[in-house]
Amino acid sequence: MIKAASLKQLREVKGDLEALQATEQELFQQFIHVIQLTRQLQLRYDYMGCLLQQEDPSQCAPDFIEESVLNLYQHEINTLKKHPQIHNLESILVHYQRIGYTKISLLALGESPESLVGPSIATA
């Protein structure tokens, strides 16, 4: 599926993420932790997003990963989902879902909106 994002949309996401970081530092740091874990385990950001949003992750689930590692990853996702202010992060993910979990994650990690403009392909 192709996900497209304009510079304006990406700047809006970046602004909302910065506001979340300013108001909910602990939640934001837990989100960054999960994003970095996703990256280190070489999982898809779409898989992370589906788990966070309780969507069906079967289309983007990892093919080859030890069950124990996957259980650890899912534990970290569940820890984030239990945060008392998770609804603030969920509202950002839902509102900008069209942009894609990958671009949202990269913006949270500090990428500039200008570097992410244009279409990208979300792999399933």
C-alpha positions in Angstrom: 0.0 0.0 0.0 1.3 3.4 -0.9 1.3 6.0 1.9 1.7 9.6 0.9 2.4 12.6 3.1 2.7 16.3 2.4 5.2 18.5 4.1 2.3 20.2 5.9 1.0 16.9 7.3 4.5 15.9 8.3 5.0 19.1 10.1 1.7 18.7 11.9 2.7 15.2 13.1 6.1 16.5 14.2 4.4 19.3 16.2 2.0 16.9 17.8 4.8 14.6 18.7 6.8 17.5 20.2 3.8 18.5 22.2 3.4 14.9 23.5 7.1 14.9 24.4 6.7 18.2 26.4 3.5 17.2 28.2 3.9 13.4 28.6 7.7 12.8 28.8 7.5 9.3 30.3 5.0 8.1 27.7 7.0 9.6 24.9 10.2 8.0 26.2 8.4 4.6 26.4 7.3 5.1 22.8 10.8 5.9 21.7 12.0 2.8 23.5 9.5 0.7 21.6 10.5 2.4 18.3 14.2 1.7 18.9 13.5 -1.9 19.9 11.5 -2.3 16.7 14.5 -0.9 14.7 17.0 -3.0 16.6 15.0 -6.2 16.1 14.6 -5.3 12.4 10.8 -5.5 12.7 8.4 -3.4 10.6 7.1 -0.2 12.1 3.7 -1.2 10.7 3.9 -4.3 12.9 4.5 -2.1 15.9 1.7 0.2 14.9 -0.8 -2.7 14.5 0.1 -4.1 17.9 -0.3 -0.6 19.5 -3.6 0.0 17.8 -5.0 -3.5 18.2 -5.2 -4.0 14.5 -4.6 -7.3 12.7 -0.8 -7.6 12.5 -0.8 -10.7 10.3 0.0 -8.8 7.1 3.2 -7.3 8.6 4.2 -9.9 11.2 7.8 -11.0 11.1 8.6 -14.2 9.3 11.7 -15.4 11.1 12.1 -14.5 14.7 12.5 -16.6 17.8 9.3 -16.9 19.8 11.1 -15.8 23.0 12.3 -12.6 21.3 8.8 -11.9 19.9 7.3 -12.5 23.4 9.8 -9.9 24.8 8.8 -7.4 22.1 5.1 -7.9 22.8 5.7 -7.5 26.5 7.3 -4.1 25.8 4.4 -3.1 23.6 1.9 -4.2 26.3 3.9 -2.1 28.9 3.5 0.9 26.7 -0.2 0.2 26.2 -0.7 0.1 30.0 0.6 3.7 30.4 -2.2 5.8 32.0 -1.9 8.4 29.3 -1.7 6.0 26.3 -4.8 7.6 24.8 -2.7 10.7 24.0 -0.4 8.6 21.8 -3.2 6.6 20.4 -5.0 9.7 19.2 -1.9 10.8 17.3 -1.5 7.3 15.7 -5.2 7.2 14.7 -5.3 10.8 13.4 -2.2 10.4 11.2 -2.6 6.7 10.3 -2.8 7.7 6.6 0.8 8.9 6.8 2.0 5.6 8.1 3.6 4.2 11.2 7.0 4.3 9.6 7.0 8.1 9.0 5.4 8.8 12.5 8.2 6.7 14.1 11.0 8.4 12.1 9.6 11.8 13.1 9.5 10.7 16.7 13.2 9.7 16.4 14.1 13.2 15.2 14.0 12.9 11.4 13.0 16.2 9.7 9.6 16.4 8.0 11.4 17.6 4.8 13.3 14.3 4.6 10.1 12.3 4.6 8.0 14.1 2.1 6.3 12.1 -0.7 5.0 8.7 -1.2 6.4 5.5 0.4 5.4 1.9 0.1 4.1 0.2 3.3 5.2 -3.4 3.0 2.9 -6.1 4.1 
